[in-house]
Structure formats: C-alpha cells, structure tokens
Amino acid sequence: SADNTNTTTAQREASSSCAICLTYYSPSDVISWSSTDCCTHVFHRDCIVEWLVQMGKIKSAFRSFSEVNPKDEELLDYGLECACCR
C-alpha cells in the first residue's frame, strides 16, 4: 500500500563551500547548516563540530565541571550560535 503521509521539504540557497574552512563541497561530504532559517551558512559537519567544541572550551572557561577534562557533550552545553553570524 502507498504511504499517504504528507511531507514538505523546505529548501534554501546554500554556498558551494564551507563557511569555516572555505573548501568546496564534494558529493560525498556530510554537511550541516543552522536550524535558524535566516542563516544561510553551510558547513562540513566535522568543521562545525570542531568549531563548536572549541567555542565551548572558550565559553566554559568560567564554568566548573565535575571532571578535569570535560566531555565534548558538556562543552557543547551552551547557547549555540552560527560560526559566521555571531
């Protein structure tokens, strides 16, 4: 039987290169973009994860953690912002 689920896929324009490393995308690249509709920046997934972890380390410098070397998930626990729009 046919699936009668109605789905809508929103499309937005995106750059052909990563906003962090500025390298053009290859067909096999995994990319990510902001969940904020007004942000058009697109990133390699690895680039944005590394940026978010580094930003988490900076923003968490004044926070106290239960461990000396907090896990990436703890470092990412802050108000997210676009690597370019912030």
Buried (B, 14 or more C-beta within 10 A) or exposed (E): EEEEEEEEEEEEEEBEBBBBEEEEBEEEEEEBBBEEEEBBBBBBEBBBBBBBEEBBEEBBEEEEEEEEEBEEEBBBBBEBBBBEEE
